[in-house]
Amino acid sequence: MADATPDAFDADYLLVGGGLQNGLILLALAARKPQARVLLLEQGEVIGGNHIWSFQALDLPDTALDWARPIIEYEWPGYQLYFDDSARWVQGVYRSLSSEHLHRLVLDAAAGSEGIEVRLGAAVADVDGHSVQLADGTRLHGRVVVDARGPEAAHPMGRGRFSGGYQKFVGLECRLAALTDLAAPILMDSRCAQRDGFRFHYVLPFAPDRVLIEDTYFSNTPDLDVDALSREIVAEAPRLGLQVAEVLRTEVGVLPMPAWSHFRAADASPITGGYAGGWFNPGTGYSLAAAARLAEHLSAVPVADTFGHEWQRLTRRMRIQAHFLAFLNLLMFGFFHGAKRRRLMERFYMVSDAVIHRFFAMRNNPIDMWRIMYVGAPWTPKGWAKRPEQPAAAQVAASSAE
Ligand SMILES: Cc1cc2nc3c(=O)[nH]c(=O)nc-3n(C[C@H](O)[C@H](O)[C@H](O)COP(=O)(O)OP(=O)(O)OC[C@H]3O[C@@H](n4cnc5c(N)ncnc54)[C@H](O)[C@@H]3O)c2cc1C
């Protein structure tokens, strides 16, 4: 099929799986290539499953905002971290969107463009370079196929002690009994009982009476007792200054933080995108930054140049970052256990805001890499880096309200 004429194709871009990766690609193509024919196939009845996706300043650089701005559902000016004997404010926008929001945007884009079609309830059985076969036997052809069927289709490498670990969590979206004045997210509050690796609470304040509270672990094992942790979140919420009146929604994640990168981008269709293809940050388990870069690329180059020079540059950079970040997991999950892991995380957050933003966005430069390795080293004195002052609560509240 590779030598077929363009008209023999059902779409220029055939997107398999309607999750975060292909949702972003569809939105980028809709904005930047309104003439492109795009066909998205999703086995479920909704786009995006059941998630809140959060991302940091650089994860969605300004160059992407022409197509990506609508995905920003919530935005705060920065976020707070708490360790036992220190606290840290990180300046720089922090944003979130929900699956429902992505679902609406994708269906609106399809409704507003003749060239875009979204098929829900379309399970794909088989994918090759230029075609897919649906479960009902139908075969469809695309010039470029992006196979992004999610984490279940991923194949992490490594075993035992050196397989890395997991960022696992239970999150409850809650209605509060008393209004909170929390004006910015708490990315980490580790002033809780430690167990199962490094444990912390994560809080997103969506509204004065509605928050997401997550109990999160950087653990060597994937096990999670969702019911027990849900009960505990409600019981421990007062420590965070929050009184839960009602649980509105539960989300559960067990995100691999592999010790070996499985980013393997071939130079031909199909592209294995999203989590399945290693388009995620091994150091955080988060994928929005990497997924946005793939969407950026596909929407910026002509379809015939998909695997040209720009693709080589992008995948080379991603490969270097993925290997570096996975190497950090190898060290953390292999050698830092118990209190040592918590100390390591505290030391990591001594680095400057800019280094933190580049770390999350998979844009570490060689000096960042050196700094991150150095703060992690056990011999590094704790006062090695100057910790930025934590702004007064009133200041945070003022900037988030702007
Ligand atoms: C609870 C949770 C919270 C997370 N929070 C964040 C976050 O805050 N920030 C962040 O950057 N990352 C986050 N992640 C990690 C990552 O961004 C998500 O896992 C993300 O959804 C991965 O995107 P994806 O497109 O690769 O896969 P998915 O979003 O999982 O999408 C895959 C899609 O493919 C469909 N599919 C599967 N098989 C077939 C088939 N045979 N035929 C047709 N369709 C199929 C699925 O139904 C699904 O809709 C989170 C993950 C979880 C689980």
The ligand as a MOL file (V3000), in Angstrom:
LIG
                    3D

  0  0  0     0  0            999 V3000
M  V30 BEGIN CTAB
M  V30 COUNTS 53 58 0 0 0
M  V30 BEGIN ATOM
M  V30 1 C -5.0760 8.4960 36.3070 0
M  V30 2 C -3.9430 9.0530 35.4590 0
M  V30 3 C -3.5680 10.3620 35.6010 0
M  V30 4 C -2.5250 10.8800 34.8260 0
M  V30 5 N -2.1750 12.1570 35.0040 0
M  V30 6 C -1.2490 12.6970 34.1770 0
M  V30 7 C -0.9300 14.0770 34.2650 0
M  V30 8 O -1.4240 14.7620 35.1560 0
M  V30 9 N -0.0730 14.6130 33.3610 0
M  V30 10 C 0.4940 13.8560 32.3930 0
M  V30 11 O 1.2480 14.3900 31.5530 0
M  V30 12 N 0.2990 12.5270 32.3400 0
M  V30 13 C -0.5850 11.9340 33.1950 0
M  V30 14 N -0.8460 10.6090 33.0920 0
M  V30 15 C -0.0180 9.7900 32.2180 0
M  V30 16 C -0.3990 9.8760 30.7420 0
M  V30 17 O -0.4650 11.2020 30.2980 0
M  V30 18 C -1.7270 9.2140 30.4410 0
M  V30 19 O -1.6250 7.8470 30.7130 0
M  V30 20 C -2.1680 9.4570 28.9820 0
M  V30 21 O -3.5510 9.2700 28.9340 0
M  V30 22 C -1.4510 8.5960 27.9540 0
M  V30 23 O -1.8780 9.0030 26.6810 0
M  V30 24 P -2.0390 7.9910 25.4640 0
M  V30 25 O -2.7190 8.7230 24.3830 0
M  V30 26 O -0.7500 7.3330 25.1930 0
M  V30 27 O -2.9940 6.8390 26.0450 0
M  V30 28 P -4.4930 6.9390 26.5430 0
M  V30 29 O -4.8490 8.3270 26.9100 0
M  V30 30 O -4.6560 5.8580 27.5590 0
M  V30 31 O -5.3380 6.5800 25.2600 0
M  V30 32 C -5.3310 5.3300 24.6500 0
M  V30 33 C -6.6810 5.1820 23.9660 0
M  V30 34 O -6.6120 4.0810 23.0530 0
M  V30 35 C -7.8300 3.4080 23.1260 0
M  V30 36 N -7.6170 2.0400 22.6240 0
M  V30 37 C -6.9110 1.0460 23.2170 0
M  V30 38 N -6.9340 -0.0550 22.4490 0
M  V30 39 C -7.6650 0.2610 21.3530 0
M  V30 40 C -8.0560 -0.4630 20.2100 0
M  V30 41 N -7.6820 -1.7370 20.0230 0
M  V30 42 N -8.8010 0.1500 19.2650 0
M  V30 43 C -9.1960 1.4530 19.4160 0
M  V30 44 N -8.8540 2.1920 20.5100 0
M  V30 45 C -8.1010 1.5980 21.4500 0
M  V30 46 C -8.2160 3.4480 24.6030 0
M  V30 47 O -9.6030 3.2140 24.7930 0
M  V30 48 C -7.7930 4.8720 24.9620 0
M  V30 49 O -8.8360 5.8090 24.8020 0
M  V30 50 C -1.8650 10.0540 33.8780 0
M  V30 51 C -2.2450 8.7240 33.7580 0
M  V30 52 C -3.2630 8.2200 34.5470 0
M  V30 53 C -3.6380 6.7600 34.3950 0
M  V30 END ATOM
M  V30 BEGIN BOND
M  V30 1 1 1 2
M  V30 2 1 2 3
M  V30 3 2 2 52
M  V30 4 2 3 4
M  V30 5 1 4 5
M  V30 6 1 4 50
M  V30 7 2 5 6
M  V30 8 1 6 7
M  V30 9 1 6 13
M  V30 10 2 7 8
M  V30 11 1 7 9
M  V30 12 1 9 10
M  V30 13 2 10 11
M  V30 14 1 10 12
M  V30 15 2 12 13
M  V30 16 1 13 14
M  V30 17 1 14 15
M  V30 18 1 14 50
M  V30 19 1 15 16
M  V30 20 1 16 17
M  V30 21 1 16 18
M  V30 22 1 18 19
M  V30 23 1 18 20
M  V30 24 1 20 21
M  V30 25 1 20 22
M  V30 26 1 22 23
M  V30 27 1 23 24
M  V30 28 2 24 25
M  V30 29 1 24 26
M  V30 30 1 24 27
M  V30 31 1 27 28
M  V30 32 2 28 29
M  V30 33 1 28 30
M  V30 34 1 28 31
M  V30 35 1 31 32
M  V30 36 1 32 33
M  V30 37 1 33 34
M  V30 38 1 33 48
M  V30 39 1 34 35
M  V30 40 1 35 36
M  V30 41 1 35 46
M  V30 42 1 36 37
M  V30 43 1 36 45
M  V30 44 2 37 38
M  V30 45 1 38 39
M  V30 46 1 39 40
M  V30 47 2 39 45
M  V30 48 1 40 41
M  V30 49 2 40 42
M  V30 50 1 42 43
M  V30 51 2 43 44
M  V30 52 1 44 45
M  V30 53 1 46 47
M  V30 54 1 46 48
M  V30 55 1 48 49
M  V30 56 2 50 51
M  V30 57 1 51 52
M  V30 58 1 52 53
M  V30 END BOND
M  V30 END CTAB
M  END
